[in-house]
C-alpha cells in the first residue's frame, strides 16, 4: 500500500528555528498536540506543513501509533484503515475530488483516527463558492493553524541552511559543508516564493555540484531580476512550476532524482508536472 509510516524523531522540530513566527507556531503545536482530533494546517506551498503535522502526531497520545500520509493512489478507506488509531495526514486537501471529500466526511464519523489536513488554498472561500464541501471544511477547521512562509522568518535562515547542508552532506557522502558569507547574503536577498522546499532544492543542487566543502555564489542560481512596479504579477504556481521543471532538466528527466532533490513524493511531483 502506497502510504508512508513515520517514526517519531524527538526534538527534530526544535532545530528549525527560533524566530518569533516559529516560536508562536511551536507554542500552538505544543498546546494543541495532546488534545486534537482534527486540525487544518494552512500555509503556502513548501512552508513545512507536513513537518508540523508530524510534530502534532509526536505530541499526541497516539505518538506510538502510525503516522500515514494519504496517497491518491490508494483509497481513502484504505488509508484510514491503515492509520487505525494513529494519525492520517491529508496533504493539499483542497485539491481532492468531491467524491473523496464525501467519503472522507462519512468515514470521519466512523473511525477513531486523528486527521490532519493541509492546504495552500483558502478553503473558507472555496467552501463559500461551492468548490469545497462546506460541511467537511467546518469539520476539519475546528482548529486551524497557519504555518508561516520563509520570508516572515528570515532570522532562521542560517540555522535552516546549516541543517539542510548537513543532510545534503550525508546524502552525497561529502564532509560537512559550509556556505560563504557572500552566498548567504544572496540567499537573504531572495524572497523564496517556494519557501523551505525551494531553499532545500537550491542547496541540494549546489551541494551535489560543489567539489569543495564551501558553497560559493557561483554554485547558486542566477538571482531573479527585480520586478518592475508596472509589470504584471507572476502567480506563485507558475514560479514553482518553473523551478520544478528546471530541477527536472538538471536531473536529465530522472523523476525519482528530481523528487528527492525537491524533497517531495513522486506523486506530488507528477501532479506538479501535470498542472
N, C-alpha and C positions, 0 to 999 in steps of 0.2 A: 504494500500500500504506500502511495506516494505522500506520506506525511512525515514530518521531521520531529524527532523527540529531543527535548532539551534537557541536559544535565546541568543543574544549577552550578554557578561559579560564584561563591560568596564574595562580596566586596567588589566585583568587577565594575558595577555601575559607578562606584566611588572614583574610579580612575578617569572618568570622562569630563571632569571639570568642576570648578568651584565658583563660577561666576554667579552673580545674583539670580540670573534666569535659571541656572541649573540648581541652585540651592532651593529656589521655590519649587521646582519640579520634584526634586528629591524629597522635600518635605511632604508634598502631596502624595507621592508614591508610598512613603513610609506610613502616612496616616491612613490611607485607603487600602493598601495591600492586604492587611489582615482581615478585612471585612467585606470586600466586594463580591458580588455575584456576576454583574455585567458592568462593563466600562467601555466608553467610547474615547479612543485616543485620536486627537486631531493634530494636524500639522502638515507642513509642506513635504513634498517628496524628498526622501533622503535624510530626514532630521534624526532618525533613530527611534521610530515608533515601535519597531519590533523589540529593540533592546529595552525600552520602557516596559513593554508587555512582559518580557522575560523577568524583569525585576519585580513587577507586581506578582507574578506567579511565585517567584522565590520568596516573597514576603508573606504569601498567603498560607493558610493551613494546609493547602494542597501541594506544598513545595516538593514533597517526595513522590507526587503523582506525575503522570506525563504532562508535558507541555507540547502541544501539537500545533503546527502551522497548517491551516487549511490549504489544500492544493486543489485547484479547479479540476484536475484530472480525476479526482475522486468525488464521490457524492457527499453531500453534507451529512447524510445519515451515517456513512462510514466514518467520517471524521469525528462526529460526536460520540459514536460508539467506541472509537479508539481512545479518545480523550478520557472517557469514563468519568472518574471523579477528579480528574485533573483540570487543565485549562486548554481551551481551544482559542487560537488566535486567528481572527479573520482579517487578513491584510486587504486594504483597499475595498472595504465592504461596499462602498458607493458604486463600485464597478460591477457588482454581482447582478445577475439577471433577476427579473421579477419572480421567476419560478423558484430560484434558490432563496430569495427573500421570503417567499410564502412558506417554504419548507422549514426554513430556519425559525421563523416565528412560531410555527406549530410545534416544532421539536423542543424549543426552549421551554415550553410549558411542561415537558415530559421528562427532561433529563436533569441530572444533578451535576452538571458541568459548568465550571466558571467560563465565561465568554468575554473575550476582549476583542473589540472591533476597532479597526483603524481606518482612517480616511484622510486624503488631502482635500477632499471636496467639502463644500458647505452643505452638509446633509439636511440641516434645518430648511435651507432654501429649496433643496431638491424635493424634500417632503412636501413643502408648501405648494410647489408647482406640479406635483404628481409624478416626479421622476424617481422617487424612492418611497417605499411604503411608510406612511406616517406612523402607523401603529408599531412597526418594527423600529423606527427611529426613536420613538419615545421610550420603547422598552430598552434599547441599547444605551440611550443617553441619560439614564438615571444618574450616572456620574460621568462627567466629561472632563478630560484633561488635555490641555494643549501642550505639545512638545515644541519648544522654541526653535526657530531657524538659527543657523550658524551665525548669521550676521548680527544677531542680537546677543551673542555670547562669544565675541572675538577674543575676550580675555582668556578663553580656554584653548585658543589655537595652539600655543606651544605644547601644552600637555597632549592634545589630540595628535599633533604631528609626531611627538615622541612615541606615543602608543602605536600609531599606525606604522611608523618606520620599524619599530621593534618587531611587530608581527610580520612585516614585509621581509625583514632580515631572516626570520625563521623560515618563511615560505620559500625564499630563493636561496637559502643556505649561504647567507652572507653574514659577515661580522656586523656588530651593532652600527647602525648608520646614523649620521647626523645631517643637519641642514645648515647651510651657510647663512649668515645674518642677512645677506643681500637677497637670498632666495626666500627667507622668512618674510622679508618686507614685501616681496611680490605677493606672497600668499595673504598677507594682511591687507593689501590694497584691493583685493578681489572681493566681489560681493557674494560669491558662492551660491548661485541660484539653485544648484543641485545639492547644496548643504554637505553634510558629512560624507554622504555616498560619493559625491563628486570629489571631495578632498581625498578620500581613500583611493579613488581611481587615479587621480593625478599623481599622488605619492607612490602608489604601487607601480605605476608605469615608469616613473622616474627611477625608483629603486631597481626595477628589472633591468633598465638600460645602463645604470651607473656602474662604472668599473671600480671606482674607489669607494671610500666609506662616507664621503661628504657629498651631499647633493647640492649642486650649484645651479645658478639661474639657467644655464644652458640646457639643463635636463627638464625644465618646466615648459609647459605650453606657452606660446606667444600670448601676452596679455590682450584682452579684448579691447578694441578701440572704444574710446569714450562715446557714450550715446548722446547725440545732439538733442537739445530740448524740443526741437520741432520734428524729430523723427518719430516714426510710429513705434509703439512699444512692441517688444518681442514676447510672445507667450512663453511661459515657463516650460510648458510641454515641448515646445519647439527647441528650446535650449537643451533640454535633457535629451531629446531625440538626437540632436546634432552630436552631442557628446558621446552618447551610446554608440552611434554609428561610426564615430571617429575611432573609438576604442576597438570596435569590431574590425575596422580596416587595419589597425595596427596589429591585431591578432590574426590577420590574414584569413578572416572569415571563420575562425575557430570559436564557435558559440560557447563551448564549455569553458574555454580560457577567458573569454570576454566576461561571462557571468562571474567567474572567480575574481577577476580584477575589479569589477564593479561592485562586488560584494552583494550580489543578488542571486536569486534562484534562476534556473534556466527557464522555468515557466514565466517568471516575471520578465526576463529578457525577451522571450518570444512575444509576449504581449506588448512590450515597448516597441519592438520592431514592426509589429503589425499595425500599430496606431498611426 
